[in-house]
């Protein structure tokens, strides 16, 4: 039987969770078995790289990168602050060269470069999106994925 692992990000400020919970998935019984929790401040969104080597998560005021071990465990390898409001959404491009993050409150999209080993490089770009009243009302609708040749994201 093939083994599967699930990574669940959560807010940690309540004290009920530590950030990322790792579950072993039993596909025969249709159940999840909690393996461990990894401390990350308010990991509200997580995403794996397309090659399955890395897991990225938002955290208070930044992003964090984990190497995924052969057994599905996580090792923290790098993190970066994004110098803005807390990020909420996260996405990685298909080639594993860029990490995108955005937040609810400040209208900023931050693009971080990834090193060939998947760690987060020190350089980044930030864009501020100023929404018109029309865009703000449209933002109340469900978010649809944005597709490009490089990435598929819902930011």
PyMOL commands that set and color helices and strands:
alter all, ss='L'
color gray80, all
select helices_A, chain A and resi 133-138
alter helices_A, ss='H'
color red, helices_A
select strands_A, chain A and resi 4-9+19-26+31-39+46-48+54-59+62-68+74-81+89-92+98-102+108-114+120-128+146-147+152-153
alter strands_A, ss='S'
color yellow, strands_A
deselect
rebuild
show_as cartoon
